[in-house]
Amino acid sequence: MRPLPVLGLAVVVAGAAGSALVPDRLHAQRPAQSTVFAPEDLGVLESPDREQWQQPEEIMDALGIADASRVADLGAGGGWFTVRLGHRVGPRGAVFAEDIQPQMLDAIGRRVRDHGLKNVQIIPGTPDNPMLPAGLDAVLVVDTYPQFPEPVPLLRHVRAALARTGKLGIVDFRKDGAGGPGPPLADRIDPETIRDHAKQAGLTFLREETFLRYQFLLIFGK
């Protein structure tokens, strides 16, 4: 469920075996907020230069995602980030990829199989509950947050799923990022709004990373 031109809804957790199914979105135009991203537009989100500006390795480093981690990719979309999480956490880790659209889940499953990953499990979520397992070391939300219709209830469930020292990382497009990838500026969300939602959900803001060219990365804990 996502209106922006980015990923779908997915959750990835390192350490558990299984199959994943879910797609993502990035370069496409995001519709109005809280609108589900159309599965048929997935190809628009995976431009050849995404690896360069998305910097997945640096994002995973910032969240402390390592070998044997249990991680969740919330709103995984086509699974672009899911498979990178799967490779990072390795066979001893577990990735839970969650989305609310069956087509997205199917796309993730195909991608995970193509990468030969056995540590990714698919989770069909709902708009206000991603149905995540407990004890996660990290939950990642990439290019999806503005599509959440009920962000505070959703974040409460995320908080419950985090381990005591677990981290939530939210990556999305800055409002001053005109000229780069992402949705129209009017469809982007202010980091302060996300911080307010997280506070209401009982999460603690830890820091904001600024190494991304077009995006922000907010990190929260319990």
MISEFI-830427 format. One record per residue (C-alpha): x, y, z. Coordinates in pm, 1 decimal, always signed. Last residue first. Layout:
# MISEFI-830427
{lokol {X; Y; Z}}
...
# end
This chain:
# MISEFI-830427
{lokol {+1209.8; +141.3; +2168.2}}
{lokol {+1435.1; +266.9; +1886.7}}
{lokol {+1409.9; +506.6; +1593.9}}
{lokol {+1628.0; +592.8; +1293.5}}
{lokol {+1529.7; +849.2; +1029.7}}
{lokol {+1697.4; +826.2; +688.4}}
{lokol {+1646.5; +1120.2; +454.3}}
{lokol {+1639.9; +1116.0; +75.3}}
{lokol {+1778.4; +1267.0; -243.5}}
{lokol {+2154.8; +1249.4; -192.0}}
{lokol {+2164.1; +1004.3; +99.5}}
{lokol {+2439.1; +1067.4; +358.2}}
{lokol {+2211.7; +1266.3; +590.1}}
{lokol {+2137.9; +1023.6; +873.3}}
{lokol {+1879.7; +1131.9; +1129.0}}
{lokol {+1910.5; +1020.3; +1489.2}}
{lokol {+1760.8; +831.0; +1782.1}}
{lokol {+1389.9; +913.7; +1783.5}}
{lokol {+1216.5; +706.6; +2049.9}}
{lokol {+908.7; +499.8; +1964.6}}
{lokol {+588.9; +498.9; +2169.6}}
{lokol {+345.1; +509.7; +1877.6}}
{lokol {+266.5; +876.9; +1938.9}}
{lokol {+639.4; +947.0; +1921.6}}
{lokol {+662.2; +762.5; +1589.8}}
{lokol {+378.5; +968.3; +1443.1}}
{lokol {+548.5; +1290.8; +1553.5}}
{lokol {+881.8; +1180.0; +1405.2}}
{lokol {+707.7; +1095.9; +1078.7}}
{lokol {+551.7; +1442.3; +1065.0}}
{lokol {+888.8; +1599.9; +1143.1}}
{lokol {+1043.4; +1411.5; +849.7}}
{lokol {+805.2; +1596.0; +613.1}}
{lokol {+622.0; +1377.7; +364.9}}
{lokol {+632.6; +1382.3; -12.8}}
{lokol {+328.7; +1398.6; -240.9}}
{lokol {+357.2; +1772.7; -310.4}}
{lokol {+720.2; +1726.4; -419.2}}
{lokol {+609.2; +1495.3; -701.2}}
{lokol {+731.7; +1138.7; -649.2}}
{lokol {+1090.1; +1011.8; -650.9}}
{lokol {+1410.6; +1038.4; -849.4}}
{lokol {+1614.7; +1358.5; -874.8}}
{lokol {+1545.4; +1707.8; -1007.5}}
{lokol {+1360.2; +1828.8; -700.8}}
{lokol {+1498.1; +1691.1; -374.3}}
{lokol {+1393.3; +1970.1; -141.8}}
{lokol {+1091.9; +1780.5; -5.9}}
{lokol {+1316.3; +1490.0; +81.3}}
{lokol {+1234.4; +1140.0; -41.1}}
{lokol {+1193.0; +854.6; +204.2}}
{lokol {+1387.5; +617.7; +428.0}}
{lokol {+1251.6; +501.0; +763.3}}
{lokol {+1478.3; +287.3; +982.9}}
{lokol {+1340.8; +112.0; +1290.7}}
{lokol {+1600.7; -24.9; +1529.6}}
{lokol {+1608.3; -319.3; +1770.1}}
{lokol {+1779.4; -292.9; +2109.5}}
{lokol {+1493.4; -449.3; +2306.2}}
{lokol {+1386.7; -655.7; +2003.6}}
{lokol {+1137.2; -490.4; +1772.5}}
{lokol {+799.3; -649.9; +1698.9}}
{lokol {+605.9; -443.8; +1953.7}}
{lokol {+749.3; -124.1; +1805.3}}
{lokol {+638.4; -231.2; +1458.2}}
{lokol {+286.4; -293.3; +1586.8}}
{lokol {+277.9; +55.4; +1734.7}}
{lokol {+413.2; +188.4; +1405.2}}
{lokol {+112.0; +48.2; +1220.0}}
{lokol {-129.8; +201.6; +1468.6}}
{lokol {+45.1; +539.4; +1413.4}}
{lokol {+75.2; +514.4; +1032.3}}
{lokol {-291.6; +449.9; +948.2}}
{lokol {-327.3; +521.0; +572.9}}
{lokol {+38.4; +425.1; +501.1}}
{lokol {+129.3; +539.7; +149.6}}
{lokol {+344.4; +829.4; +268.6}}
{lokol {+573.8; +570.8; +438.6}}
{lokol {+670.0; +368.5; +132.1}}
{lokol {+1004.5; +482.9; -6.0}}
{lokol {+1194.0; +240.9; +221.2}}
{lokol {+1064.1; +113.4; +555.4}}
{lokol {+1322.5; -104.4; +732.1}}
{lokol {+1269.5; -297.4; +1054.4}}
{lokol {+1576.7; -400.6; +1250.5}}
{lokol {+1690.8; -649.6; +1512.0}}
{lokol {+1350.6; -816.3; +1518.4}}
{lokol {+1242.7; -1003.1; +1831.5}}
{lokol {+874.1; -1052.7; +1754.1}}
{lokol {+720.2; -1162.3; +1425.3}}
{lokol {+559.1; -900.7; +1200.6}}
{lokol {+189.1; -894.9; +1116.4}}
{lokol {+219.5; -569.3; +918.1}}
{lokol {-82.2; -424.7; +1102.1}}
{lokol {-264.4; -104.0; +1002.4}}
{lokol {-300.3; -147.4; +625.3}}
{lokol {-292.1; -529.2; +652.6}}
{lokol {+1.6; -764.5; +610.4}}
{lokol {+79.7; -1067.7; +393.5}}
{lokol {+416.4; -1191.3; +523.9}}
{lokol {+665.7; -1367.3; +298.7}}
{lokol {+971.3; -1537.6; +447.9}}
{lokol {+1327.2; -1484.1; +329.3}}
{lokol {+1620.3; -1701.1; +443.4}}
{lokol {+1630.4; -1948.1; +153.5}}
{lokol {+1768.6; -1711.4; -109.9}}
{lokol {+1847.4; -1851.1; -456.8}}
{lokol {+1855.2; -1503.2; -610.5}}
{lokol {+1596.8; -1597.5; -875.4}}
{lokol {+1386.2; -1756.2; -600.5}}
{lokol {+1388.3; -1431.1; -403.7}}
{lokol {+1286.7; -1234.6; -711.3}}
{lokol {+997.9; -1466.1; -791.9}}
{lokol {+871.0; -1456.9; -436.1}}
{lokol {+901.3; -1080.6; -424.7}}
{lokol {+686.7; -1045.1; -735.3}}
{lokol {+421.5; -1276.6; -592.0}}
{lokol {+405.5; -1068.9; -274.5}}
{lokol {+360.9; -756.5; -482.2}}
{lokol {+76.3; -911.7; -677.0}}
{lokol {-86.3; -1024.0; -352.4}}
{lokol {-94.4; -663.5; -223.5}}
{lokol {-61.2; -595.5; +150.8}}
{lokol {+317.1; -631.0; +172.3}}
{lokol {+565.1; -792.8; +406.2}}
{lokol {+911.7; -943.0; +353.1}}
{lokol {+1050.0; -1116.1; +660.6}}
{lokol {+1425.6; -1171.4; +640.7}}
{lokol {+1611.0; -1418.8; +857.7}}
{lokol {+1976.6; -1464.7; +944.8}}
{lokol {+2197.3; -1772.4; +970.1}}
{lokol {+2186.7; -1820.4; +592.6}}
{lokol {+2318.0; -1469.2; +530.0}}
{lokol {+2210.3; -1140.6; +688.7}}
{lokol {+2352.6; -927.5; +402.7}}
{lokol {+2236.0; -1150.7; +114.1}}
{lokol {+1879.7; -1152.2; +243.6}}
{lokol {+1885.0; -778.5; +308.2}}
{lokol {+1987.2; -721.8; -51.5}}
{lokol {+1710.1; -956.2; -161.7}}
{lokol {+1453.0; -758.1; +34.6}}
{lokol {+1571.6; -418.9; -91.1}}
{lokol {+1451.3; -477.5; -447.8}}
{lokol {+1167.0; -697.7; -324.1}}
{lokol {+900.4; -582.5; -568.5}}
{lokol {+719.3; -383.1; -300.5}}
{lokol {+890.5; -436.0; +32.0}}
{lokol {+639.8; -234.6; +229.9}}
{lokol {+807.7; -318.4; +560.2}}
{lokol {+1143.8; -488.9; +514.4}}
{lokol {+1198.2; -671.4; +844.2}}
{lokol {+1528.9; -792.7; +985.5}}
{lokol {+1664.3; -1071.6; +1203.2}}
{lokol {+2042.7; -1043.1; +1191.5}}
{lokol {+2262.2; -1351.7; +1136.4}}
{lokol {+2530.7; -1157.1; +945.4}}
{lokol {+2484.6; -783.2; +980.4}}
{lokol {+2224.5; -508.9; +997.1}}
{lokol {+2356.2; -233.6; +1224.7}}
{lokol {+2092.8; +14.3; +1112.5}}
{lokol {+2348.4; +256.3; +965.8}}
{lokol {+2528.4; -34.5; +796.1}}
{lokol {+2204.8; -140.7; +625.5}}
{lokol {+2157.8; +211.8; +491.4}}
{lokol {+2520.6; +223.8; +373.5}}
{lokol {+2480.4; -103.4; +186.0}}
{lokol {+2152.9; +8.9; +28.4}}
{lokol {+2297.1; +329.0; -122.6}}
{lokol {+1971.3; +448.0; -285.2}}
{lokol {+2151.7; +689.4; -518.9}}
{lokol {+2393.3; +443.3; -681.9}}
{lokol {+2187.0; +125.7; -657.4}}
{lokol {+1896.3; +310.9; -816.3}}
{lokol {+2096.7; +396.2; -1128.5}}
{lokol {+1959.3; +115.7; -1347.7}}
{lokol {+1599.8; +220.7; -1271.8}}
{lokol {+1386.8; -3.5; -1057.9}}
{lokol {+1074.3; +192.7; -981.1}}
{lokol {+926.9; +218.6; -1329.2}}
{lokol {+915.4; -160.2; -1354.9}}
{lokol {+668.1; -174.3; -1069.3}}
{lokol {+396.5; +16.4; -1254.7}}
{lokol {+168.9; -286.0; -1305.1}}
{lokol {+163.0; -335.7; -928.0}}
{lokol {-17.5; -0.3; -879.6}}
{lokol {+100.9; +171.5; -560.9}}
{lokol {-165.4; +185.0; -294.0}}
{lokol {-285.5; +534.0; -213.3}}
{lokol {-227.2; +670.7; +137.6}}
{lokol {-92.3; +994.9; -7.6}}
{lokol {-204.0; +1092.3; -354.6}}
{lokol {-26.6; +919.4; -640.0}}
{lokol {+347.4; +858.7; -641.3}}
{lokol {+517.4; +906.9; -975.5}}
{lokol {+745.3; +619.0; -1064.9}}
{lokol {+1118.7; +621.3; -986.9}}
{lokol {+1103.0; +408.2; -675.7}}
{lokol {+869.9; +113.1; -643.8}}
{lokol {+883.8; -234.7; -485.1}}
{lokol {+763.6; -593.1; -523.6}}
{lokol {+660.9; -877.0; -282.3}}
{lokol {+685.6; -1255.8; -240.8}}
{lokol {+930.8; -1421.3; -8.3}}
{lokol {+1007.6; -1785.8; +54.6}}
{lokol {+1123.6; -1938.1; +383.0}}
{lokol {+1406.5; -1972.0; +628.9}}
{lokol {+1434.6; -1751.8; +933.1}}
{lokol {+1752.4; -1575.4; +1040.9}}
{lokol {+1721.7; -1228.1; +893.2}}
{lokol {+1388.1; -1051.4; +886.3}}
{lokol {+1239.9; -864.6; +593.2}}
{lokol {+906.5; -688.6; +584.0}}
{lokol {+726.8; -564.4; +278.1}}
{lokol {+478.9; -299.8; +164.3}}
{lokol {+545.6; -183.9; -189.7}}
{lokol {+836.3; +24.5; -295.9}}
{lokol {+866.3; +354.7; -467.0}}
{lokol {+684.6; +590.7; -683.0}}
{lokol {+454.3; +709.2; -407.8}}
{lokol {+104.9; +592.2; -340.1}}
{lokol {+184.4; +294.6; -126.7}}
{lokol {+0.0; +0.0; +0.0}}
# end
